[in-house]
């Protein structure tokens, strides 16, 4: 029997085939889950439609700007009408203005701080709130974070602060939703060459640094993140909630 047979999920955050969200979606699909997808803006629509269609021509694909409550509400209303229930939610959404990912954190503007936290952290709360009424059989909510939430990573700046807020939100959501058998966890991935990552100044050097210093002497692979996502979505992780699971070839344990 497939690991996620009979499970229904919604994936937020696929941009292209390199996206971590796509790697996890593939793993969920291969494990037996039925998935719906959202896309952010017309610029990404074609990419998401092309990828999602490989799961079946009738795969549900909807637009969603996570800063707009009415768009979030519509996604879950349409998905709820189609499926009648929900078990899985993937939050792989983050954004900060490019200028805020260069130079000093000290120079972060008020607007850049607001945008980074709205898109990257508050959206998890908003999506969860709309998902919960459909998770009548319990569920698993998985969000993507990064080590910059815990330690200073040059140029990550306000995104690191927003990811710290995301991780704290995960813990509070896990507490609120535990009685409904809904688990909320984060995967803290090592650097992966995604569209979003390429917006971080010095990202190429980051990849080399991880490869040199991580105990496994390499960078994490997308399918390894997919496998972790499938585990957290499965009954094998039934007693795991409110946690940040590092999938970074061991880099997080190093002191120097």
Buried (B, 14 or more C-beta within 10 A) or exposed (E): EEBBEEBBBBBBBBBBEBBBBBBBBBBBBBBBBBBBBBBBEEEBEEBBEEBBEEBEEEBBBBBBBBBEEEBBBBBBEEBBEEBEBBBBBBBBBBBBBEEBBBEEBEEBEEEBBEBBBBBBBBBBBBBBBBBBEBBEBEBBBBBBBBBBBBEEBEBBBBBBBBBBBBBEBBBEBBEBBEEEBBBBBBBBBBBBEBEBBEBBBBBEEBBEBBBEEBEEEEBBBBEBBBBBBBBBBBEEBEEBBBBBBBBBBBBBEEEE
